Amino acid sequence: MNSIAMDTFSVARLSGTMVRPSEPTPSDPLPLSAIDKALRVIDYKILCVFRYGNEKSIEMIKAAFAKVLVPYYPLAGRLQKSSDDDDDDGPSDDLHVSCTGEGVWFVEASANCSLVAANYFDDDPTVEAVHDKLMPNPTPEAMGLDPILLIQVTSFKCGGFVVGVIVNHALCDGIGVAQVLNAVKELVIGLKRPSVEPVWFRESILPSHSVVKRKPKPPSPSPPLMPHYQQLQCAKFDVPGHVIDHLKNEFSHLTGNKTCTTFEVISAILWRSRTRAINLPDSATVKLLFYANIRHLLNPPVPQGFYGNCIFPVTVTCPSGWLKETSTGEVIKLIMETKASLPFKLNKWIYNKAGGDGHDDEDIAAEEPIFIAPPDYATLCLSGIDKFSKGSKDLEWGHLFHAFPVGLSQAHIVPLAFLCSPPAPKTGICLKAWCVEDSHLPSLHDELKNFLTNFNGST
């Protein structure tokens, strides 16, 4: 969307209501896991762009949410404490979901242009005010009710529409959000029930009764490397599929048929390019932080249909000078080696959360993972939502063209980037990033442009 279009782009919010479950639902309170509680201060925000729809699309989506809230009834409830808790040292151990059935906030809106004129929101996301207009804007009354899930469906003059979703991270991780939205899609197309039945299962993932409260370790007196940087700027980069495939093949050849993932390739490219762009001293320590899916690592196994948080932070660390000069393949190897230690670190954390056997409080506090990235310019946080648009197809009521995140609540203080699927016919990965301040943005563009332009398959 060009600057003139952004200046004239407007959205009229026509109505906002609470959508309640279409049938009676259970009212018993439900527990949250320790991971849920650690992420409860973050809102997960995503925009889904549908290339076309029909005159009944908004009505059908609204009705589908009412039906989805029957099996997914916790989303219609409210986060609540069981008792007064003045402990500000961390998430409350008695925080739970009160299954009140009060509903989710649903906004109907209309834009003053076509999606073609907005280029389907596939341009450089330099003005967040445009995206904010597509996100649900609750009334003070709705804010007082504190809904867990908020939705806005904005129709465009071409017949297409955009669905903006905000959900409290305590209820869903990225896989969970995709599962909920897929259930809505299935009910819109006429299924009586979602093909995947939701499962709560939080009582088996670090349940509240097994979590031992401990005094947190006092914060380190040493300040972060760059504690007062400017507001982080929005940027967008496309990494074509042939580049990713070539790097994967070269990595496999150079490492004796070891395979790497798209996430590892993109992480290596962006982390090294950003480190070069911000030009920290060679002796400075830089970090890459991302959240790994641990569904396959837990015991008992996580059942299909679980939509809560099942992620664990992975932090990759190295000197800035090494990262700036090393090859892409070596960075991928470092990321893979760090990921390989995840089962050990996860089990150690679970063991300590359950009480351990003689560790003192300070030692255990020091071993706590950072679920929320620190405001440190030397740390890059990455998240992948590239599976949201995969496998989408034309439907009578609409076509999911692409989906992408809107900056999280920490996007202006934590360097952050998302891996998204680009809209067809593009292949590869689209990076949406809030990871550098204004003075470093041209250098980041140059680093990535030079890498892609001069790419010859060498790692």
C-alpha positions, 0 to 999 in steps of 0.5 A: 500500500503506497503512502497516498493510499495509507493516508486515505485508507479508512475503516468504519466499524459498524458494530461490536457485540459479544458472541456467546456459545450457541449451546450451553457449555460447562462452567467448572473452572479450568487450570492453566499450566506454568507455560500458559501463566508465563505467557499470559501478559502477551496478546497473539495478534494475526491478520488473515487476508481473504481474496474474495467472499460473498455478501454472507461471509461476515454473517457466516463467520460470526455464526461459526464462532458461536458454534466453535465456542461450544467445544472451545468454551474456555475461550468464551470465559475469563482469566481469573485468580482463585484468591487475592494474590499480591505476589508480584514476583511472577505469574500467580499459581492460582490463575485459571480460566473461569468458564463463564460463557460470557463470549468473545468480542466480535466487530463488523467493519467496512473498508473504503477501498478494494484489497487490490488497491491495498495490494492485499497488504503484502507491501512493506508494513511501514505504517502500523496504523493501517493494521491497527484499523483491521484489528478489533477495537473493543468498547470500554464495556468490552474491555471491562469484561476482559474477553480472551478472544477478540475478532474483527471482520473487515469487508472490502469493496472488491468482496474480499475481507480481512479477519483480525484476531487477538487472543490472550497467549495464555490460552493458545500458542501458534499451533493452537491459534491455527487449530481454532481458526481451522475449526471456524473454517470447517464450520463455515463450510458446513461441518457439524463439528470440527474435524479435530476435537479440542483437548484441554490437558493443561492439568498434565502439563506442569500442573499448578499443584506441582509447581513450587513457588520460589523466590526469584533470583535478584536481577543482574546489576549489569545493564543490557548491552543497549538499554535505550535504543529507539523504537523498532522499525517494521520491515518485510523481506522475501526469501525465495523458495529456490534459495532455501532449497539450494541452501538445504541441499548444500548443507546436506552435502557438506555435512554428510546428508544431515538435513536442516529445516526451513526455519533453521535456514531462515534463522541463520540468514536473518540472524547473521544479516541483522548482526552485521547491520547493527554492527556491535563490537566483535566481542559482544555476545549476541543471542537468537531466541525462538520457541520450540514445539515440545508436544513430542517431548512431554510425558504423558504424550500430548494428545491430538487436539491440544491447543494450549501452550506447548513451547519452550525457549531455545537460546543460541549464543555466540560472539558477534564477530564470529557470527558476522564472518562465519558461513551460513552452514556454520550458523545452521550447525550452531542452531541445530546443536543448541536445539539438540540440548532441548530435551535435557533442558526441558526435563531439568526445568520440569524437574526443578518446577516440581521441587527437585531434590535439594537445590537451593532457591537461587540455583533453581531461579537461575535455571528458569528459561526466559519465556518472554524475551528481554528488552536487549538489542543484542537478542533477536526473537524469531517465531514461525507462523508459515503454516497458517496459509499452507493448504488453503483453497478456494471455498464458496465463502472465501479464499485465504490468500495469506496470513501474517502477524501484527506486532506483539505487545512487546514489538517495540522493545524486543527485536522480533521477526516472524516467518510467514508464508507469502501469498501465491504465486510466491514461494519460500518465506516472507519475513515480517520484522520489527528487529532494528531501529531506524538508523540500522534499517538501511544496512539490514536491507542492504545485507539481505539484498546483497545475500540474495543478489549474490547468492551462489549456493555457497554456505 
